[in-house]
Amino acid sequence: MQENLSEVLAVRRQKLDQLLEEGINPFEQTRYDVNAYAKDINENYEKHEGRHVSMAGRIMSKRGQGKVGFYDLQDSTGRIQMFLKKDLLDDYDRIKTYDIGDIVGIEGEVFKTQKGQISVRLSKLTLLCKSLQILPEKYHGLKDMDLRYRQRYVDLIVNPEVRDVFVTRSKIVRKVRDFLDNRGFLEVETPVLSTLAGGANARPFVTHHNTLDIDMYMRIALELPLKRLIVGGFDKVYEISRVFRNEGMDATHNPEFTLLETYEAYADFNDVMQMVEELYHYVAMEVCGSDQFEYDEHTISLKAPFKRLRMVDAVTEATGYNFDEMTEIEEAVAAAKALDVEIEDHHSIGEIMAEVFDEKVEASLIQPTFITMHPVEISPLSKRCAQDPRYTERFELFINGAECANAFSELNDPIDQKQRFIDQVEKKAQGDDEAHPFDADFINALEVGLPPTGGLGIGIDRMVMLLTGQHSIRDVILFPTMKPIDQKGE
């Protein structure tokens, strides 16, 4: 089979050599005038009937023998049939040697064949790029998932539904921006590289700056610079950008992903909760045309209000263990053991409860649910709950068993924040690689004064997965992270 494939590739190289011998360089064309697209012609034929059009795209199929040929042209919007006739094309015999995958420019008249197929009757065809590789066979397509992710360019050519997902992704991001812009938020940009990796509990990627001779970190979150802007006097800011976490990979995790973070002065986590409900509803209606959609066997409704449930109550409902009533660490350890939940020796009661939630509750949250009041130990940047300082004014939104948003009333007490940073440093010393570093400048910013602020983080990739019905984050990231394969260039 490999030999046969090599023979086919060799034939394509021979065709290229033949073209060059004839004085035709299929790579020298620098531009081509295009005035029509496949989708528009197919959907609005009456407007285009009889029109002389100029189009460009890739040959995707070839049919016909002798003096007549029917080829399919695929441009960025879809496919259209090309009708080739020997007495209409001076170089018909050469065109017949062109291969599936070649990129061409065409001119001709829009018409319907006797069978009613919308087509373009060619008067001219120009080879714009010779394809030296073989596209996957039409009906079987590119099915190898690993190869699809590695060669996304081929995936996009042969699987049109993949292109649709990424078109929808672009619309989702645009509508998120529209929603925030219309609420008076200002979009900003903050550094990707920093001397500290803060704003979340995660393991960073480390790099080195040669001129300064210091280690630097790829950001794991957008939070701390954005809150510094609130200190500086901006009332509402947001950023949509890539962040990087040196962690495991699975269906919902990629080492780099797109994060939305917003910060609003003089708002708390309840205000943010309402905004999140409105944001998800708005984006769904604008992009999908409905606030209900099917995902797996479930019908998900994004109609407000979403369910609200304290984390401790959710755990009690699911397991029967009430961590609210536990005062000794031994009780929490025993509960985790009885529930078969793995914990670390250094975990506190709150951290154990959070582990139990992750293992026993999260997957069951199908309809949109706000889980509120997270333990202070796992929320180093959140404001404590005045009614119960063991917990924080924080929520996470879960839909279809996955976390879709994280938000809280921002901690603006520099004394409390300093102590939490110290606690996090101790955790790091005990072996917690994801513990938050001590950020002295951020403490200084809080001492200057951070107004009451509501902050929010939403993983854009997971939002896209939800609204496009995808089950892997790799299906909504154009170029997901892949383990390299040994491959010698030729």
C-alpha positions in Angstrom: 0.0 0.0 0.0 2.8 2.4 0.9 4.5 1.6 -2.4 1.3 2.4 -4.3 0.9 5.7 -2.4 4.5 6.5 -3.2 3.8 5.8 -6.9 0.8 8.2 -6.9 2.9 10.9 -5.2 5.7 10.3 -7.8 3.1 10.8 -10.6 2.2 14.2 -9.2 5.8 15.3 -9.1 6.1 14.1 -12.7 3.1 16.2 -13.7 4.7 19.2 -12.0 8.0 18.6 -13.9 6.0 18.4 -17.2 4.2 21.7 -16.5 7.6 23.4 -15.8 9.0 21.9 -19.0 6.1 23.5 -20.8 6.9 26.9 -19.3 4.0 26.7 -16.8 4.9 27.4 -13.2 1.9 26.6 -11.0 3.3 28.5 -8.1 4.1 31.9 -9.6 0.5 33.3 -9.7 0.4 36.1 -7.0 -3.3 37.0 -7.1 -6.6 36.1 -8.7 -9.7 38.3 -9.0 -12.8 36.6 -7.4 -16.3 38.0 -7.7 -18.5 35.1 -6.7 -18.7 32.3 -4.2 -20.3 28.8 -4.2 -22.7 29.3 -1.3 -24.2 32.5 -2.7 -24.7 31.0 -6.1 -26.3 27.8 -4.8 -28.6 29.7 -2.4 -29.5 32.6 -4.8 -29.3 31.0 -8.2 -31.9 33.3 -9.8 -29.7 36.3 -9.0 -26.7 34.6 -10.7 -28.3 32.7 -13.6 -26.5 33.6 -16.9 -23.9 35.7 -15.0 -20.2 35.5 -16.0 -18.4 34.8 -12.8 -14.8 34.5 -11.6 -14.2 32.0 -8.8 -11.3 30.2 -7.1 -10.9 27.1 -5.0 -9.8 23.5 -4.9 -10.7 20.7 -7.2 -12.5 18.1 -5.0 -13.8 15.6 -7.6 -13.6 14.7 -11.3 -16.2 13.0 -13.4 -16.7 12.5 -17.1 -14.8 11.2 -20.1 -13.7 12.4 -23.5 -14.8 15.8 -24.5 -16.9 16.7 -21.4 -16.0 16.8 -17.7 -17.8 17.6 -14.5 -15.5 18.7 -11.6 -16.4 20.0 -8.2 -14.8 23.3 -7.0 -14.6 23.9 -3.2 -14.1 27.5 -2.1 -14.3 29.0 1.4 -18.1 28.8 1.4 -18.9 25.5 -0.1 -18.9 23.5 -3.4 -20.2 24.1 -6.9 -20.0 22.0 -10.0 -17.8 23.0 -13.0 -18.8 22.0 -16.5 -15.9 21.6 -18.8 -16.3 21.1 -22.6 -13.4 20.6 -25.0 -14.6 23.1 -27.6 -14.9 25.8 -25.0 -11.4 25.5 -23.5 -8.3 25.8 -25.6 -6.2 23.9 -23.0 -8.8 21.2 -22.2 -6.4 18.3 -22.6 -4.0 19.8 -20.1 -6.8 20.6 -17.7 -7.9 17.0 -17.8 -4.5 16.1 -16.2 -5.0 18.3 -13.2 -5.5 16.5 -9.9 -8.0 16.5 -7.1 -6.5 18.9 -4.6 -5.2 21.4 -7.1 -6.2 25.0 -6.6 -7.6 26.7 -9.6 -9.2 29.9 -10.7 -12.2 29.7 -13.1 -14.2 31.9 -15.3 -17.6 31.0 -16.8 -21.3 31.3 -17.0 -23.7 30.2 -14.2 -26.4 27.8 -15.5 -28.3 24.6 -14.7 -27.6 21.3 -16.3 -30.4 19.1 -17.8 -30.5 17.3 -14.5 -31.0 20.6 -12.7 -27.5 20.8 -11.2 -26.3 24.4 -10.6 -23.0 24.7 -12.4 -20.5 27.0 -14.0 -19.8 26.5 -17.7 -16.1 27.2 -17.9 -14.5 29.4 -20.5 -11.2 29.6 -18.7 -9.4 27.7 -16.0 -6.1 28.8 -14.4 -3.9 26.5 -12.3 -3.0 28.6 -9.2 -1.3 25.9 -7.1 -0.3 22.3 -7.8 -1.1 19.9 -4.9 1.6 17.4 -4.4 -0.2 15.4 -1.7 -3.2 13.1 -1.8 -6.4 14.2 -0.2 -8.4 11.5 1.8 -10.9 9.6 -0.3 -14.2 11.4 -0.6 -16.6 9.0 1.0 -14.4 7.7 3.8 -12.8 11.1 4.5 -10.3 11.8 7.2 -11.4 9.6 10.1 -8.2 9.1 12.1 -8.7 11.6 14.9 -5.1 11.9 15.8 -4.3 12.8 12.1 -7.2 15.2 11.9 -5.8 17.2 14.8 -2.2 17.1 13.5 -3.2 18.0 10.0 -6.1 20.4 10.6 -5.6 22.0 7.2 -6.6 18.6 5.6 -9.4 18.1 8.1 -10.9 21.5 7.2 -10.8 20.6 3.5 -12.4 17.2 3.6 -14.8 17.6 6.6 -17.0 20.7 6.0 -18.7 20.2 9.4 -15.4 21.0 11.1 -15.2 24.3 9.3 -18.8 25.1 10.6 -17.7 24.6 14.2 -14.9 27.1 13.9 -17.2 29.6 12.1 -19.6 29.3 15.0 -16.7 29.7 17.4 -15.8 33.0 15.8 -19.5 34.1 16.1 -19.6 33.1 19.8 -16.5 35.2 20.6 -17.8 38.1 18.7 -21.2 38.0 20.6 -19.4 37.7 23.9 -17.5 40.9 23.0 -20.7 42.6 21.9 -22.4 41.7 25.2 -19.6 43.1 27.3 -19.1 46.2 25.1 -22.8 47.0 25.3 -22.5 46.9 29.2 -19.8 49.4 29.2 -16.8 47.1 29.6 -13.4 48.1 28.2 -11.4 45.4 26.4 -7.7 45.5 27.4 -4.5 43.5 27.0 -2.2 42.4 29.7 1.2 40.6 29.7 1.6 37.0 28.6 5.0 36.7 30.3 5.5 37.6 33.9 8.0 37.0 36.7 5.2 35.4 38.8 2.5 33.1 37.6 -0.6 34.1 39.7 -4.3 34.5 39.6 -5.1 30.8 39.8 -3.9 27.6 41.4 -2.1 25.9 38.5 1.4 24.7 37.4 2.9 27.2 35.0 5.2 26.9 32.0 8.7 28.3 32.7 10.9 30.1 30.2 14.0 32.3 30.4 14.6 35.8 29.4 18.2 36.0 28.2 18.8 39.8 28.4 17.5 40.1 32.0 18.8 36.6 32.8 15.7 35.7 34.7 13.1 32.9 34.6 9.7 34.0 33.5 6.3 32.3 33.4 3.6 32.0 30.8 0.5 33.3 32.4 -2.0 30.9 34.0 -4.7 33.5 34.4 -5.6 37.1 33.6 -6.8 38.1 37.0 -4.0 40.0 38.8 -3.2 42.5 36.1 -6.9 43.2 35.4 -7.5 43.9 39.1 -4.6 46.3 39.1 -6.5 48.2 36.4 -9.5 48.4 38.7 -7.2 49.8 41.4 -6.0 52.3 38.7 -9.5 53.7 38.2 -11.1 51.6 35.4 -14.6 50.5 36.5 -15.2 47.7 34.0 -12.5 45.8 32.1 -12.3 42.4 30.3 -9.8 40.4 28.3 -10.2 37.4 26.0 -6.9 35.7 25.5 -4.8 32.6 25.7 -3.5 31.3 29.1 -1.1 28.4 29.7 -1.2 25.6 32.3 1.4 22.9 32.5 -1.1 20.2 33.5 -2.8 17.1 32.3 -4.7 16.7 29.0 -8.2 15.3 28.6 -11.5 16.0 26.9 -11.9 19.4 28.6 -8.2 20.4 29.2 -5.6 21.6 26.8 -2.3 23.1 27.9 -3.2 26.4 26.3 -6.8 27.6 26.1 -8.8 30.8 25.6 -10.0 32.5 28.8 -12.4 35.4 29.3 -12.0 37.4 32.5 -14.1 40.4 33.5 -13.9 42.7 36.5 -16.5 45.2 37.6 -16.0 47.7 40.4 -18.8 48.2 43.0 -20.3 44.8 42.1 -20.3 41.5 44.0 -20.6 37.8 43.0 -24.4 38.0 43.0 -24.2 40.8 40.3 -21.8 38.7 38.4 -24.1 35.6 38.7 -26.9 37.6 37.1 -24.6 38.8 34.3 -23.4 35.2 33.6 -27.1 34.1 33.2 -27.7 37.0 30.8 -24.4 36.4 28.9 -25.1 32.7 28.2 -28.7 33.3 27.3 -27.7 36.2 24.9 -24.9 34.2 23.2 -27.1 31.2 22.7 -30.0 33.2 21.2 -27.7 35.2 18.9 -25.7 32.2 17.7 -28.0 29.3 18.0 -31.4 31.1 17.8 -32.7 29.3 20.9 -32.1 29.1 24.6 -32.6 25.3 24.5 -30.3 22.8 22.8 -29.6 19.1 22.8 -26.4 17.8 24.3 -26.0 14.0 24.5 -29.3 12.7 25.7 -30.1 15.9 27.6 -32.1 19.0 26.6 -30.2 21.9 28.2 -32.1 25.1 29.0 -30.3 28.4 29.4 -33.3 30.3 30.5 -32.8 32.3 33.7 -32.7 31.9 36.6 -30.2 29.1 36.9 -30.3 26.9 40.0 -28.2 28.1 43.0 -26.8 25.7 45.6 -24.1 26.0 48.3 -21.2 23.6 47.8 -21.6 22.1 51.2 -25.4 21.5 50.6 -24.7 19.9 47.3 -22.2 17.5 48.9 -24.7 16.7 51.7 -27.5 16.0 49.2 -25.3 13.7 47.1 -23.4 11.8 49.9 -25.2 12.3 53.2 -22.1 13.8 54.8 -22.5 17.3 56.2 -19.1 19.0 56.2 -20.7 22.1 57.7 -20.9 20.2 61.0 -17.4 18.8 61.0 -14.9 20.5 63.3 -12.1 17.9 63.4 -10.0 16.9 60.4 -10.4 13.2 61.3 -14.1 13.4 60.6 -13.5 14.8 57.1 -10.7 12.2 56.4 -13.1 9.4 57.5 -15.9 10.7 55.2 -13.5 10.8 52.2 -12.3 7.3 52.9 -15.9 6.0 53.2 -16.7 7.7 49.9 -13.5 6.3 48.2 -12.2 9.8 47.5 -8.4 10.2 47.4 -7.0 13.1 49.4 -3.6 14.4 50.4 -2.1 14.5 53.9 -2.0 18.3 53.9 -5.7 18.7 53.0 -8.0 20.7 55.3 -11.6 20.0 56.0 -12.6 22.5 53.3 -10.2 21.0 50.7 -11.5 17.5 51.5 -15.1 18.7 50.9 -14.0 20.2 47.6 -12.5 16.9 46.5 -15.7 15.1 47.5 -17.7 17.6 45.4 -15.4 17.1 42.4 -15.8 13.3 42.6 -19.3 12.8 43.7 -21.4 15.8 42.6 -19.9 17.7 39.6 -20.9 15.1 37.0 -24.5 15.1 38.0 -25.0 18.9 37.4 -26.6 18.8 34.0 -28.9 21.8 33.9 -27.1 25.2 34.6 -26.3 25.3 38.3 -24.4 27.9 40.3 -22.4 26.2 43.1 -21.6 28.9 45.7 -19.7 29.5 48.9 -16.4 27.7 48.2 -14.0 26.9 51.1 -11.5 29.7 51.8 -8.6 27.3 51.4 -9.3 26.8 47.7 -10.2 30.4 47.0 -7.1 32.5 47.9 -8.3 35.6 46.0 -12.0 35.5 47.1 -13.7 37.6 49.8 -14.8 35.7 52.8 -18.5 35.2 53.5 -19.5 37.6 56.4 -22.0 35.0 57.7 -19.4 32.2 57.7 -15.7 33.0 57.3 -14.9 29.4 56.4 -16.4 30.0 53.0 -16.0 32.7 50.3 -18.4 34.7 48.1 -17.6 32.6 45.1 -19.5 30.6 42.6 -18.8 28.1 39.8 -21.3 27.5 37.0 -21.8 23.9 36.0 -23.6 22.8 32.8 -23.7 19.2 31.6 -21.4 18.1 34.4 -18.6 20.6 33.5 -17.4 23.8 35.0 -18.3 26.7 32.7 -17.6 29.8 34.8 -15.8 30.8 38.0 -16.4 34.1 39.8 -16.3 35.8 43.1 -16.4 38.9 45.1 -12.8 39.9 45.0 -10.7 40.0 48.2 -9.7 43.6 48.7 -8.4 43.3 52.3 -4.5 43.5 51.9 -3.9 42.1 55.3 -6.1 39.0 54.7 -4.7 38.6 51.2 -1.1 38.7 52.5 -1.9 36.0 55.0 -3.5 33.8 52.4 -0.5 34.2 50.1 1.7 33.2 53.1 -0.5 30.1 53.6 -0.2 29.3 49.9 3.6 29.5 50.1 3.5 27.1 52.9 1.4 24.7 50.8 3.9 25.0 48.0 6.7 24.1 50.5 4.7 21.0 51.5 4.7 19.8 47.9 1.6 21.6 46.3 3.0 22.6 42.9 -0.2 24.5 42.1 -0.2 26.7 45.1 -0.3 30.4 44.5 3.0 32.4 44.8 3.5 35.4 47.0 2.9 38.6 44.9 4.2 41.6 46.9 3.3 44.1 44.2 -0.3 42.9 44.2 -0.4 43.3 48.0 0.9 46.9 47.4 -1.9 47.4 44.9 -4.5 46.3 47.4 -2.9 48.7 50.0 -3.4 51.5 47.5 -7.1 50.4 47.4 -9.2 48.0 45.4 -12.9 49.0 45.5 -15.5 46.3 46.0 -15.2 44.2 42.8 -16.9 41.3 41.1 -14.7 39.1 39.0 -15.4 36.4 36.5 -13.6 33.8 34.4 -15.1 31.7 31.6 -13.4 29.2 29.5 -14.3 30.1 25.9 -13.4 26.7 24.6 -15.9 25.0 26.9 -18.6 27.5 26.0 -18.0 26.7 22.3 -18.1 22.9 23.1 -21.4 23.3 24.8 -23.1 25.5 22.0 -21.7 23.4 19.1 -22.3 19.9 20.7 -18.7 18.9 20.7 -17.3 16.4 23.2 -13.6 17.2 23.1 -11.8 20.5 23.5 -9.6 19.4 20.6 -12.6 19.7 18.4 -13.0 23.5 19.1 -9.3 24.4 19.1 -7.9 24.7 15.6 -4.4 23.5 16.5 -4.6 21.5 19.8 -1.5 20.5 21.6 -0.2 17.1 20.3 2.7 14.9 21.2 5.3 15.3 18.4 6.0 12.4 16.1 9.4 11.6 14.6 9.3 12.8 11.0 12.2 13.5 8.7 11.7 16.3 6.2 12.4 15.7 2.6 
